[in-house]
Amino acid sequence: MGCDIHAHVEIKAEINSVKKWVYYEEINIARNYFLFGEMARVRGESNILNIKKRKGLPEDITDTSLFHFKRWEEDAHSPSWLSRSELNKIGKHEDFPLFWGIFAEYREMITEEEGLDFRVVFWFDN
């Protein structure tokens, strides 16, 4: 049985003078056990990029991401999330060009100068 990832992009934006995480969209990341090992030690123990161990769901997860997680909750495992800086680490590594290409839209749309940020919340199922 294979292992798949469910990934959701959240953007931190200022709304009514308050910065908060808002749901943006679900993204499709192809099955790649080497990448899964880097992201969350799932189906692999690689740690080339020195990304911290799984963090669980963020305390301030958006309601929409949480809704999607609960739909898979019975089969979901190894939830975590990656920050912009962790995604940058992956993007700069030669083994992950296709993965980083997924985030090209966000890199262009969201710049640190604008005070916006993004993260990817994810979990796996078998």
Stockholm file with secondary structure:
# STOCKHOLM 1.0

chainA/1-126         MGCDIHAHVEIKAEINSVKKWVYYEEINIARNYFLFGEMARVRGESNILNIKKRKGLPEDITDTSLFHFKRWEEDAHSPSWLSRSELNKIGKHEDFPLFWGIFAEYREMITEEEGLDFRVVFWFDN
#=GR chainA/1-126 SS CCCEEEEEEEEEEEETTEEEEEEEEEECCCCCHHHHHHHHSSSCCCCTTCCCSCCCSCTTCCHHHHHHHHHHTTTEEEEEEECHHHHHHHHHSTTCHHHHHHTHHHHHHCCGGGTCEEEEEEEEEC
#=GC SS_cons         CCCEEEEEEEEEEEETTEEEEEEEEEECCCCCHHHHHHHHSSSCCCCTTCCCSCCCSCTTCCHHHHHHHHHHTTTEEEEEEECHHHHHHHHHSTTCHHHHHHTHHHHHHCCGGGTCEEEEEEEEEC
//
